[in-house]
């Protein structure tokens, strides 16, 4: 037990507090956003099931004042960008990306199973087929593959000059690929923002091809996003590329002397938020169940 305590203490000290802190802030804001969605879109179904009208005015108020506000849209993109970049930064520092990516994807599959079963019973429209956890799981696995390829590129250099070039390319391969993918996405496919999601100029009417294409980009003028993604649809692009770009921060800053620059600001003040950041996956999954259960209980006793 003493050895386990020492190991946990060493792991805690080796963590970079500001990454946990930013991740924690993002998760807290995402939790609040999902609670708003549950009150707006899920709670009215509970009213119908229980023959009540607890949430009518509240859900309409959230829809008008919060959900479709420009402030939510812009803040949401900032939070998502920060969260995915931190994810990529963590990937550049981790030695277990294959394990982390597989775990994230499998948890996403578990969420899919639960939401589909609930939808079959109550028809509330919350089925998730390719959500944020699926996308992040695939992104982390892609980062892991690019990291292994980068290690092979590092070994190609023969002279001192070529070694510097190949080592740089190998170390930054994942974020470089992220930049390339973003350039391709925004120059060839991006058309604008609709609601709170980016849309593309990709229009495919063939159903089977649309299913495949929708895993990569948001296909326009098709109901396929409800088939592939469901209530929480996250195509790989541009989000995968943003995760990869996060590697620039990890390799450029946290694998250099600048790594400890913010260590002096660490302290008890950030522990609650850092705790959320360290347990982001568990909190992300658990809060959705807890929010729905709490809303059902409130509706039942109101």
Backbone bond lengths (Angstrom), bond angles and torsions (degrees), N, CA, C in turn:
res aa  C-N    CA-C-N  psi(-1)  N-CA   C-N-CA  omega(-1)  CA-C   N-CA-C  phi
1 X - - - 1.465 - - 1.527 110.96 -
2 X 1.335 115.05 -39.26 1.464 119.14 178.73 1.522 111.10 -62.46
3 X 1.350 116.32 -40.32 1.462 120.54 179.68 1.521 110.53 -64.59
4 X 1.348 116.75 -41.26 1.462 120.30 178.36 1.519 111.34 -62.20
5 X 1.347 115.65 -40.69 1.465 119.75 179.29 1.521 110.97 -63.44
6 X 1.347 115.85 -40.77 1.475 120.31 178.53 1.524 110.71 -64.36
7 X 1.348 116.69 -43.17 1.460 120.73 179.59 1.523 111.35 -62.80
8 X 1.357 116.30 -42.75 1.454 119.53 178.81 1.523 111.03 -63.80
9 X 1.354 115.47 -39.41 1.466 119.32 178.81 1.520 111.54 -64.00
10 X 1.340 116.95 -40.70 1.465 121.04 179.10 1.522 111.15 -66.13
11 X 1.350 116.24 -40.26 1.463 119.18 177.95 1.519 111.04 -63.95
12 X 1.344 115.53 -39.38 1.460 119.86 179.58 1.523 111.02 -63.13
13 X 1.346 116.27 -42.51 1.459 120.19 -179.90 1.516 111.94 -67.58
14 X 1.339 117.85 -30.21 1.457 120.98 -177.64 1.524 112.48 -79.07
15 X 1.313 117.82 -12.06 1.453 121.22 -179.62 1.525 109.72 -73.77
16 X 1.312 115.07 151.20 1.461 121.34 178.61 1.522 107.17 -97.11
17 X 1.315 116.18 110.21 1.471 120.29 -168.63 1.518 112.61 -61.51
18 X 1.339 118.02 -36.48 1.462 119.05 -175.41 1.519 112.74 -68.62
19 X 1.351 117.20 -28.85 1.464 119.61 175.76 1.527 110.17 -68.70
20 X 1.342 116.15 -44.74 1.460 119.68 175.74 1.528 110.86 -61.02
21 X 1.337 116.36 -38.19 1.470 120.98 -177.39 1.528 110.79 -66.14
22 X 1.327 116.97 -49.05 1.476 120.42 179.58 1.518 110.05 -62.86
23 X 1.337 116.37 -43.53 1.460 119.70 177.99 1.524 110.92 -61.18
24 X 1.335 116.34 -40.24 1.459 120.53 179.91 1.519 112.12 -64.32
25 X 1.348 117.37 -43.87 1.470 121.24 177.19 1.526 110.03 -58.99
26 X 1.330 116.38 -44.72 1.470 120.93 -179.70 1.526 111.20 -62.13
27 X 1.330 116.86 -43.12 1.462 120.54 -179.31 1.528 110.58 -65.82
28 X 1.322 117.67 -42.16 1.468 121.05 178.64 1.532 110.81 -59.98
29 X 1.331 116.92 -44.64 1.464 120.33 179.05 1.529 111.10 -66.90
30 X 1.348 116.97 -37.18 1.461 119.99 177.42 1.525 111.30 -65.67
31 X 1.330 116.25 -39.73 1.463 120.49 178.02 1.526 109.93 -61.40
32 X 1.332 117.33 -46.35 1.461 120.99 178.61 1.526 110.99 -61.07
33 X 1.328 116.44 -40.54 1.466 120.70 179.26 1.525 110.86 -64.19
34 X 1.330 116.90 -41.42 1.465 120.40 179.55 1.517 111.79 -68.71
35 X 1.326 117.01 -33.46 1.468 120.04 175.99 1.531 109.67 -64.26
36 X 1.338 115.99 -42.29 1.468 120.11 176.40 1.526 110.62 -59.76
37 X 1.329 116.20 -42.69 1.473 119.86 178.79 1.523 110.68 -62.93
38 X 1.324 116.71 -42.57 1.467 120.35 -179.08 1.523 110.91 -63.06
39 X 1.339 117.42 -41.00 1.461 120.39 178.29 1.520 110.88 -66.71
40 X 1.335 116.05 -38.61 1.460 120.93 -176.78 1.518 113.00 -74.62
41 X 1.339 117.01 -40.91 1.458 120.03 -168.05 1.531 114.31 -113.64
42 X 1.319 117.80 -30.07 1.469 120.58 -176.28 1.526 111.14 -95.82
43 X 1.341 117.06 -41.21 1.460 120.58 -177.73 1.529 113.36 -57.01
44 X 1.362 120.05 -39.48 1.464 118.76 177.62 1.532 113.81 -58.47
45 X 1.338 117.78 -32.47 1.457 120.15 175.97 1.528 110.88 -65.14
46 X 1.335 115.88 -35.35 1.462 119.74 177.18 1.526 110.67 -65.95
47 X 1.337 115.79 -38.07 1.460 119.73 174.78 1.521 111.18 -57.97
48 X 1.328 115.26 -45.09 1.462 120.17 -178.72 1.526 110.89 -64.84
49 X 1.336 116.48 -44.37 1.469 120.60 -178.35 1.518 112.03 -63.36
50 X 1.338 116.14 -37.42 1.460 120.38 -175.28 1.525 112.64 -99.24
51 X 1.340 116.66 2.71 1.460 120.15 178.28 1.513 113.25 66.41
52 X 1.332 117.53 39.55 1.454 121.65 -178.77 1.525 110.42 -126.44
53 X 1.336 115.84 177.27 1.466 120.54 178.58 1.534 109.64 -139.37
54 X 1.319 114.45 47.55 1.464 120.69 -176.39 1.525 111.80 -69.60
55 X 1.342 116.88 -39.03 1.462 120.89 -167.18 1.520 114.45 -104.54
56 X 1.326 118.59 2.35 1.476 120.81 -173.45 1.523 112.50 -53.62
57 X 1.308 117.25 -59.57 1.475 121.00 -176.24 1.522 111.97 -69.11
58 X 1.342 116.42 -37.14 1.465 120.16 -178.04 1.521 110.66 -66.36
59 X 1.334 116.77 -45.15 1.468 120.12 -178.64 1.524 111.17 -64.75
60 X 1.335 117.93 -38.16 1.460 120.89 177.77 1.525 111.05 -67.28
61 X 1.336 116.60 -38.47 1.460 120.82 178.87 1.528 110.84 -63.77
62 X 1.340 117.04 -44.70 1.468 121.56 178.89 1.528 110.25 -62.16
63 X 1.321 116.29 -41.18 1.465 120.45 -179.96 1.525 111.16 -63.29
64 X 1.307 117.28 -44.73 1.467 121.18 -176.01 1.524 112.55 -76.39
65 X 1.325 117.04 -44.06 1.451 120.93 -171.52 1.522 112.77 -88.34
66 X 1.330 116.81 -35.84 1.470 119.25 -172.48 1.522 113.19 -109.28
67 X 1.325 117.84 -57.22 1.463 121.12 -164.83 1.525 113.24 -61.46
68 X 1.307 117.58 -42.49 1.465 120.56 -177.19 1.535 112.50 -101.39
69 X 1.309 116.56 19.22 1.462 119.75 178.84 1.524 110.65 -79.68
70 X 1.325 115.42 148.95 1.461 119.83 177.39 1.511 111.97 -64.58
71 X 1.340 116.51 -34.00 1.462 120.25 179.65 1.516 110.78 -60.08
72 X 1.343 117.46 -45.21 1.471 120.04 179.27 1.523 110.62 -61.12
73 X 1.337 117.05 -42.38 1.457 120.70 -177.57 1.528 111.13 -59.80
74 X 1.339 117.17 -48.63 1.462 120.42 -176.35 1.528 112.06 -71.50
75 X 1.343 115.80 -41.51 1.470 119.03 177.93 1.516 109.97 -63.78
76 X 1.312 116.01 -39.02 1.471 120.36 -179.72 1.518 111.07 -60.90
77 X 1.326 117.67 -43.88 1.461 119.71 179.55 1.522 111.67 -66.18
78 X 1.328 117.15 -36.86 1.464 120.32 176.96 1.527 110.64 -64.03
79 X 1.334 116.01 -43.80 1.465 120.66 -179.58 1.526 110.54 -65.67
80 X 1.333 116.44 -45.01 1.459 120.02 179.45 1.526 111.08 -62.59
81 X 1.340 116.05 -44.51 1.457 119.32 178.82 1.519 111.78 -59.40
82 X 1.345 116.27 -45.54 1.468 120.41 179.47 1.523 110.99 -63.30
83 X 1.325 116.83 -42.90 1.460 120.83 -177.60 1.527 111.47 -64.17
84 X 1.335 116.54 -44.52 1.464 120.16 -177.90 1.527 111.39 -71.87
85 X 1.321 117.40 -34.94 1.467 119.85 176.82 1.528 110.37 -66.33
86 X 1.348 116.72 -41.52 1.466 119.88 175.82 1.516 110.79 -62.45
87 X 1.334 116.50 -37.01 1.471 120.12 176.38 1.521 110.46 -60.49
88 X 1.340 117.19 -45.38 1.458 120.70 178.04 1.513 112.48 -66.10
89 X 1.338 116.67 -36.79 1.462 120.60 176.33 1.522 110.48 -61.50
90 X 1.326 116.22 -44.38 1.470 120.82 178.17 1.521 111.12 -63.04
91 X 1.332 116.71 -37.18 1.468 120.49 177.98 1.528 111.22 -60.93
92 X 1.338 116.25 -38.74 1.464 119.79 -178.33 1.523 112.16 -69.62
93 X 1.337 117.24 -17.53 1.465 121.70 -178.49 1.525 112.87 -104.16
94 X 1.323 116.91 -11.80 1.465 120.65 -174.35 1.525 111.48 -92.26
95 X 1.327 115.01 149.38 1.464 121.12 175.02 1.528 111.71 -105.32
96 X 1.328 116.50 4.82 1.470 119.86 -176.31 1.523 111.46 -128.52
97 X 1.344 116.07 42.65 1.458 119.09 -177.18 1.521 113.02 -66.26
98 X 1.313 117.86 -33.61 1.467 119.41 177.23 1.523 110.21 -61.98
99 X 1.309 116.43 -43.44 1.462 121.54 178.93 1.531 110.67 -66.78
100 X 1.323 117.04 -45.56 1.467 121.42 -179.05 1.520 111.24 -64.08
101 X 1.326 116.42 -43.19 1.460 120.35 -179.83 1.514 112.07 -65.43
102 X 1.326 116.44 -43.93 1.466 120.54 179.49 1.520 110.87 -63.60
103 X 1.346 116.73 -41.97 1.462 120.73 179.57 1.526 110.83 -62.90
104 X 1.329 116.96 -45.63 1.453 121.30 -179.74 1.529 110.88 -61.16
105 X 1.330 116.65 -43.81 1.466 120.75 -179.82 1.527 110.86 -65.88
106 X 1.322 117.31 -41.59 1.464 120.40 -179.73 1.522 111.53 -66.12
107 X 1.339 116.63 -38.51 1.469 119.29 175.85 1.527 109.67 -63.32
108 X 1.332 116.38 -39.48 1.461 120.11 175.71 1.518 111.82 -60.40
109 X 1.328 117.25 -39.94 1.472 121.19 176.90 1.524 110.49 -64.37
110 X 1.338 116.21 -37.32 1.458 119.92 176.73 1.522 111.48 -63.77
111 X 1.345 116.37 -41.68 1.466 120.73 176.74 1.525 109.98 -61.69
112 X 1.332 116.59 -39.48 1.467 120.59 178.25 1.525 111.21 -60.32
113 X 1.317 115.94 -46.19 1.468 119.87 -179.47 1.525 111.61 -59.88
114 X 1.334 116.32 -45.69 1.468 120.79 -178.35 1.524 111.13 -65.10
115 X 1.344 117.17 -46.09 1.467 119.85 -176.89 1.526 111.86 -67.94
116 X 1.334 117.07 -36.02 1.466 119.90 178.40 1.527 110.38 -66.70
117 X 1.323 117.13 -42.15 1.473 120.76 179.12 1.531 110.50 -62.58
118 X 1.347 116.10 -44.62 1.468 120.20 178.41 1.519 110.86 -61.58
119 X 1.342 115.65 -40.47 1.460 119.93 179.40 1.527 111.95 -65.41
120 X 1.315 117.13 -37.28 1.462 121.04 178.82 1.534 110.81 -63.07
121 X 1.334 115.47 -34.04 1.459 120.12 -176.84 1.531 111.94 -84.12
122 X 1.362 115.85 -47.08 1.464 119.83 -171.81 1.532 114.41 -108.91
123 X 1.339 117.94 -12.66 1.472 122.31 179.23 1.525 111.82 52.59
124 X 1.338 116.73 54.55 1.466 121.27 -179.36 1.531 112.56 -100.53
125 X 1.327 117.64 -0.94 1.459 120.76 175.84 1.510 114.90 73.05
126 X 1.340 117.66 39.68 1.474 119.70 -179.04 1.526 112.17 -114.75
127 X 1.318 118.03 13.62 1.473 120.47 -179.42 1.524 110.75 -62.08
128 X 1.332 116.53 132.64 1.460 122.96 178.56 1.525 108.26 -119.98
129 X 1.346 116.34 121.45 1.464 120.59 -178.63 1.525 112.10 -108.09
130 X 1.314 116.79 -37.02 1.466 120.56 176.10 1.520 107.37 -143.55
131 X 1.326 114.86 82.36 1.451 121.23 -175.45 1.512 112.93 -96.21
132 X 1.326 115.51 -163.80 1.465 120.93 -174.64 1.530 111.54 -65.55
133 X 1.334 118.18 -34.68 1.460 119.89 179.92 1.529 111.29 -70.09
134 X 1.329 117.19 -37.27 1.469 120.11 175.20 1.530 109.85 -62.01
135 X 1.352 115.05 -47.29 1.460 119.91 -178.29 1.528 111.62 -62.51
136 X 1.326 116.82 -44.56 1.464 119.81 179.94 1.529 111.05 -66.10
137 X 1.322 116.78 -39.01 1.462 119.93 178.37 1.516 111.49 -60.22
138 X 1.336 116.64 -46.77 1.468 121.02 178.10 1.530 110.19 -63.94
139 X 1.327 117.68 -41.45 1.473 121.94 -178.91 1.527 111.27 -61.77
140 X 1.331 116.46 -43.42 1.466 120.41 179.53 1.530 110.29 -65.93
141 X 1.327 117.32 -38.51 1.466 120.63 177.60 1.530 110.94 -65.86
142 X 1.332 116.82 -40.20 1.465 120.49 176.50 1.525 110.07 -63.14
143 X 1.337 116.93 -41.75 1.463 120.32 177.20 1.525 110.38 -60.49
144 X 1.321 116.52 -41.27 1.467 120.76 179.23 1.532 110.80 -61.81
145 X 1.325 117.16 -42.98 1.468 121.15 179.55 1.529 111.07 -64.96
146 X 1.332 116.59 -42.77 1.466 120.56 179.00 1.527 111.26 -66.25
147 X 1.336 116.60 -33.16 1.466 120.14 176.40 1.523 111.06 -63.52
148 X 1.333 116.04 -43.65 1.470 119.89 178.42 1.524 110.97 -65.14
149 X 1.333 116.59 -39.76 1.467 120.05 176.95 1.528 110.18 -64.97
150 X 1.329 116.46 -38.62 1.457 120.81 177.97 1.519 112.56 -61.53
151 X 1.329 116.95 -36.87 1.471 121.01 177.83 1.530 110.75 -63.57
152 X 1.332 116.60 -36.58 1.471 120.10 177.84 1.527 110.51 -68.64
153 X 1.353 116.42 -39.29 1.465 120.03 179.16 1.524 110.40 -64.32
154 X 1.333 116.89 -37.04 1.474 120.87 179.67 1.524 112.09 -59.42
155 X 1.319 116.85 -27.81 1.465 121.41 -176.95 1.522 113.49 -85.34
156 X 1.348 116.90 -4.74 1.463 119.97 -175.70 1.523 112.98 -77.96
157 X 1.307 117.57 -23.56 1.461 120.26 -177.19 1.520 112.49 -66.00
158 X 1.321 116.42 136.38 1.465 121.88 -179.88 1.536 110.99 -106.36
159 X 1.336 115.94 -53.41 1.460 119.42 178.37 1.525 109.25 -88.05
160 X 1.339 115.89 173.93 1.466 119.89 -178.88 1.527 111.08 -64.59
161 X 1.339 116.86 -39.40 1.464 120.35 -179.72 1.516 111.53 -66.81
162 X 1.330 116.45 -46.02 1.464 119.16 -179.52 1.530 111.38 -68.49
163 X 1.318 117.00 -29.50 1.462 119.78 177.39 1.525 111.17 -64.99
164 X 1.342 115.88 -39.04 1.465 119.54 178.04 1.526 110.22 -63.02
165 X 1.337 116.39 -42.82 1.468 121.41 -178.86 1.522 110.64 -66.24
166 X 1.341 116.58 -50.20 1.461 119.35 -177.11 1.527 111.51 -66.99
167 X 1.338 116.82 -34.57 1.468 119.56 178.77 1.529 110.20 -67.00
168 X 1.331 116.35 -40.13 1.468 119.96 179.18 1.521 110.78 -65.40
169 X 1.342 116.32 -46.36 1.463 120.40 179.01 1.527 110.39 -62.49
170 X 1.319 116.13 -44.50 1.458 120.35 -179.36 1.516 112.67 -62.86
171 X 1.339 116.48 -43.50 1.469 120.49 -179.46 1.517 112.00 -66.12
172 X 1.336 116.43 -37.21 1.465 120.70 -175.33 1.528 112.93 -103.04
173 X 1.326 118.69 15.78 1.461 120.75 -174.57 1.522 111.97 -58.68
174 X 1.329 117.44 -47.41 1.467 120.46 -177.38 1.531 111.96 -61.72
175 X 1.339 119.36 -52.72 1.468 117.80 179.00 1.524 113.64 -65.41
176 X 1.339 117.98 -31.96 1.471 120.09 175.76 1.521 110.07 -62.17
177 X 1.328 116.69 -43.24 1.459 120.92 176.99 1.523 110.48 -62.74
178 X 1.335 116.39 -36.11 1.457 120.00 177.40 1.520 111.99 -61.67
179 X 1.332 116.68 -43.97 1.469 120.86 178.93 1.526 110.34 -63.76
180 X 1.322 117.26 -43.66 1.476 121.49 179.14 1.526 110.35 -59.84
181 X 1.332 116.34 -45.64 1.467 120.59 -179.51 1.522 111.56 -64.63
182 X 1.337 117.52 -37.70 1.460 120.20 177.69 1.529 111.32 -66.20
183 X 1.326 116.49 -40.39 1.469 120.56 178.09 1.526 110.06 -61.76
184 X 1.326 116.33 -46.17 1.476 120.74 178.72 1.516 110.51 -62.14
185 X 1.341 116.04 -44.22 1.467 120.60 -177.21 1.527 111.01 -61.80
186 X 1.334 116.95 -50.12 1.462 119.81 -173.88 1.530 112.98 -77.08
187 X 1.328 118.27 -24.65 1.471 119.93 178.94 1.533 112.08 -88.36
188 X 1.326 117.98 -27.02 1.462 120.28 -173.54 1.533 114.31 -110.64
189 X 1.324 118.63 -28.41 1.465 119.86 -170.50 1.523 115.35 -122.62
190 X 1.326 118.48 -30.84 1.457 121.26 -172.80 1.518 111.61 -68.33
191 X 1.336 116.66 133.50 1.461 121.36 179.31 1.525 112.57 -120.17
192 X 1.301 118.98 -24.12 1.454 120.41 179.41 1.522 111.57 156.24
193 X 1.329 114.93 -167.19 1.459 121.97 179.56 1.521 108.13 -112.71
194 X 1.314 115.86 128.86 1.467 121.44 176.35 1.520 107.69 -122.91
195 X 1.351 114.54 117.26 1.459 117.23 -174.77 1.517 109.09 69.88
196 X 1.328 116.29 -115.36 1.464 119.85 178.81 1.521 111.70 -124.70
197 X 1.342 116.61 23.83 1.465 120.76 -179.88 1.521 110.44 -134.81
198 X 1.343 118.26 146.01 1.466 120.34 174.56 1.518 111.01 -71.39
199 X 1.314 116.81 142.43 1.459 120.69 177.75 1.524 109.11 -117.69
200 X 1.333 115.76 160.22 1.467 120.95 -177.20 1.514 110.28 -119.92
201 X 1.334 115.53 174.36 1.455 121.05 177.15 1.526 111.63 -93.45
202 X 1.326 117.28 11.62 1.465 121.90 -178.97 1.525 109.31 -77.16
203 X 1.315 116.53 120.63 1.469 122.00 -179.87 1.524 108.86 -128.37
204 X 1.298 116.24 108.88 1.465 121.97 -178.60 1.515 108.73 -125.92
205 X 1.326 116.80 121.24 1.453 120.27 -177.81 1.530 112.24 -89.47
206 X 1.340 116.46 -27.54 1.459 119.34 179.61 1.533 110.37 -65.15
207 X 1.324 116.57 124.43 1.465 120.75 -171.89 1.521 112.72 -63.11
208 X 1.328 117.88 -46.94 1.462 120.48 -176.75 1.520 111.24 -65.61
209 X 1.347 117.37 -39.62 1.458 120.58 178.16 1.530 110.80 -69.79
210 X 1.329 117.02 -34.34 1.459 120.64 178.89 1.513 111.65 -65.31
211 X 1.328 116.30 -37.34 1.464 120.36 178.09 1.519 110.13 -59.80
212 X 1.332 116.24 -46.74 1.459 120.76 -179.63 1.527 111.17 -67.08
213 X 1.328 116.86 -46.06 1.465 121.09 -177.54 1.517 111.73 -64.70
214 X 1.340 117.77 -34.57 1.463 121.16 -176.23 1.517 113.00 -69.17
215 X 1.315 117.55 -17.30 1.457 119.51 174.07 1.527 111.15 -70.70
216 X 1.330 116.72 -21.54 1.461 121.21 -176.64 1.524 112.99 -104.57
217 X 1.323 117.56 -42.70 1.464 120.94 178.48 1.521 108.76 -138.59
218 X 1.329 114.53 161.39 1.460 120.36 179.34 1.525 109.42 -77.49
219 X 1.324 117.71 108.53 1.463 122.25 -177.83 1.524 109.38 -78.61
220 X 1.335 115.52 129.70 1.464 121.05 -178.54 1.508 112.03 -82.54
221 X 1.340 114.50 160.57 1.457 123.67 173.58 1.530 112.37 50.15
222 X 1.300 115.35 47.05 1.459 120.52 179.63 1.511 108.40 -152.81
223 X 1.319 116.17 145.58 1.467 120.45 176.91 1.516 110.46 -85.54
224 X 1.333 116.06 9.38 1.458 119.76 -172.17 1.521 112.40 -66.55
225 X 1.347 118.16 -26.06 1.453 119.05 -179.07 1.526 110.94 -63.80
226 X 1.326 116.61 -25.95 1.458 119.10 176.59 1.524 111.20 -77.23
227 X 1.327 116.88 -21.27 1.461 120.90 178.33 1.525 110.19 -84.23
228 X 1.329 116.26 -44.58 1.462 120.54 -176.71 1.524 111.57 -82.32
229 X 1.319 115.64 -53.99 1.454 119.31 -171.98 1.505 114.79 -93.83
230 X 1.319 116.97 -32.70 1.442 119.63 -178.40 1.514 111.68 71.89
231 X 1.338 115.61 -144.30 1.461 121.35 -173.54 1.523 112.31 -70.51
232 X 1.306 118.47 -22.02 1.469 122.29 -176.23 1.517 107.96 -133.36
233 X 1.341 115.90 83.63 1.463 121.17 -170.01 1.520 110.87 -102.09
234 X 1.349 116.72 121.90 1.454 122.33 -178.83 1.525 109.92 -131.74
235 X 1.342 117.70 89.68 1.473 119.19 175.51 1.524 110.19 -63.34
236 X 1.316 116.41 158.97 1.455 120.53 -173.96 1.534 113.19 -65.41
237 X 1.324 116.49 -29.00 1.460 119.01 -179.27 1.523 110.30 -115.30
238 X 1.333 116.50 133.11 1.468 128.19 13.53 1.534 115.19 -92.33
239 X 1.329 118.13 1.93 1.466 121.04 -168.46 1.521 113.61 -65.98
240 X 1.329 117.83 -40.32 1.467 120.94 175.93 1.518 110.46 -56.38
241 X 1.331 116.39 -44.75 1.470 120.53 -178.68 1.526 111.15 -62.77
242 X 1.335 117.54 -37.03 1.469 120.27 179.70 1.528 110.57 -66.81
243 X 1.335 117.00 -38.97 1.463 120.49 175.67 1.527 110.00 -60.33
244 X 1.324 116.79 -45.26 1.465 120.34 -179.52 1.530 111.60 -63.02
245 X 1.333 116.70 -39.63 1.464 120.70 -179.65 1.525 111.12 -62.16
246 X 1.334 117.05 -28.93 1.454 120.40 177.40 1.515 113.26 -57.64
247 X 1.323 117.25 -19.24 1.455 121.24 177.86 1.519 113.25 -63.23
248 X 1.341 117.53 -25.57 1.464 120.12 177.05 1.528 110.80 -59.40
249 X 1.337 116.07 -40.12 1.464 120.46 -179.81 1.521 110.10 -67.45
250 X 1.329 115.66 -44.74 1.461 119.44 -178.18 1.517 113.10 -64.27
251 X 1.335 116.40 -48.66 1.462 120.67 -176.77 1.522 111.01 -75.47
252 X 1.339 116.56 -42.51 1.460 120.07 -174.64 1.516 114.38 -76.17
253 X 1.345 117.05 -31.11 1.467 119.92 -176.13 1.521 112.01 -110.03
254 X 1.333 116.33 -53.68 1.460 119.63 -171.18 1.530 114.10 -82.79
255 X 1.320 116.66 -1.36 1.455 120.01 169.67 1.531 110.06 -112.68
256 X 1.319 115.01 24.83 1.466 121.32 177.49 1.530 109.09 -130.27
257 X 1.315 117.22 -175.17 1.462 121.39 179.77 1.527 112.07 -68.54
258 X 1.332 116.77 -17.23 1.461 120.12 179.89 1.524 112.63 -73.82
259 X 1.335 116.19 -5.78 1.467 121.39 -177.36 1.524 112.20 -53.34
260 X 1.316 117.43 -40.79 1.463 121.63 -173.53 1.530 113.37 -96.02
261 X 1.306 117.40 14.09 1.462 119.85 -175.21 1.526 112.07 -62.05
262 X 1.343 117.76 -40.28 1.460 121.64 -177.32 1.524 113.02 -93.81
263 X 1.328 117.04 2.76 1.465 119.97 -178.07 1.522 111.90 -60.94
264 X 1.314 117.11 -30.30 1.469 121.40 -177.61 1.531 112.44 -65.19
265 X 1.353 116.37 -21.97 1.468 119.90 -177.89 1.528 113.06 -91.86
266 X 1.312 116.22 -0.58 1.463 120.04 178.73 1.527 109.87 -68.87
267 X 1.331 116.36 148.06 1.459 119.94 179.67 1.514 111.57 176.78
268 X 1.320 115.33 -173.72 1.462 120.63 -177.48 1.524 112.19 -65.74
269 X 1.336 117.35 -24.46 1.460 120.82 -176.10 1.525 113.43 -60.97
270 X 1.349 116.84 -27.61 1.462 118.89 -175.35 1.527 113.90 -100.69
271 X 1.331 117.86 -0.58 1.462 120.72 -171.85 1.523 114.08 -60.35
272 X 1.355 120.30 -44.52 1.473 118.40 -179.76 1.526 113.28 -59.85
273 X 1.342 115.67 -44.19 1.470 119.08 -179.53 1.527 110.50 -69.30
274 X 1.325 117.25 -39.96 1.465 120.55 178.37 1.532 111.24 -63.84
275 X 1.333 116.68 -34.44 1.462 120.50 176.52 1.529 109.93 -59.96
276 X 1.324 115.91 -44.38 1.470 119.79 177.19 1.523 110.06 -61.95
277 X 1.328 116.92 -42.23 1.464 120.59 179.92 1.508 113.35 -64.12
278 X 1.335 116.69 -36.56 1.466 120.22 179.80 1.525 112.07 -70.75
279 X 1.324 117.13 -26.98 1.461 121.59 -176.71 1.528 110.62 -116.09
280 X 1.332 115.45 37.18 1.462 121.36 -173.06 1.528 112.53 -58.73
281 X 1.320 117.48 -45.20 1.462 120.65 -176.23 1.524 110.82 -63.81
282 X 1.329 116.57 -46.79 1.464 120.58 -179.44 1.528 110.92 -62.73
283 X 1.330 117.17 -45.32 1.461 120.92 -178.75 1.523 110.74 -66.80
284 X 1.333 116.76 -38.98 1.459 120.63 179.85 1.528 111.04 -60.04
285 X 1.315 116.74 -42.98 1.471 120.69 -179.03 1.525 110.89 -75.07
286 X 1.342 116.65 -45.59 1.464 120.60 -173.42 1.525 112.34 -67.80
287 X 1.339 117.71 -35.14 1.464 118.57 -174.12 1.519 111.53 -67.39
288 X 1.327 117.92 -29.72 1.458 120.05 -179.05 1.526 111.04 -67.90
289 X 1.333 116.04 -40.50 1.460 120.41 176.39 1.522 110.11 -67.42
290 X 1.340 115.89 -43.90 1.466 120.67 -177.96 1.527 111.11 -64.71
291 X 1.334 117.99 -40.11 1.462 121.38 -178.10 1.526 110.99 -64.47
292 X 1.333 116.34 -46.00 1.465 120.22 179.82 1.527 110.76 -64.81
293 X 1.330 116.58 -42.53 1.466 120.75 179.41 1.531 110.87 -62.32
294 X 1.348 116.68 -41.45 1.460 120.86 -179.86 1.530 111.08 -66.63
295 X 1.324 116.71 -42.27 1.456 120.10 178.36 1.529 111.29 -63.21
296 X 1.322 116.77 -39.86 1.459 120.73 178.02 1.531 110.63 -63.39
297 X 1.333 116.28 -41.59 1.464 120.56 -179.97 1.528 110.90 -65.38
298 X 1.331 116.29 -42.64 1.472 120.31 178.32 1.515 110.42 -62.22
299 X 1.327 116.36 -43.97 1.466 120.49 179.71 1.519 111.31 -63.05
300 X 1.310 115.54 -38.63 1.467 121.22 -177.72 1.513 112.38 -65.22
301 X 1.346 116.39 -40.78 1.460 119.55 -173.71 1.534 112.88 -97.03
302 X 1.346 117.00 -9.64 1.477 119.28 -176.37 1.536 110.84 -68.46
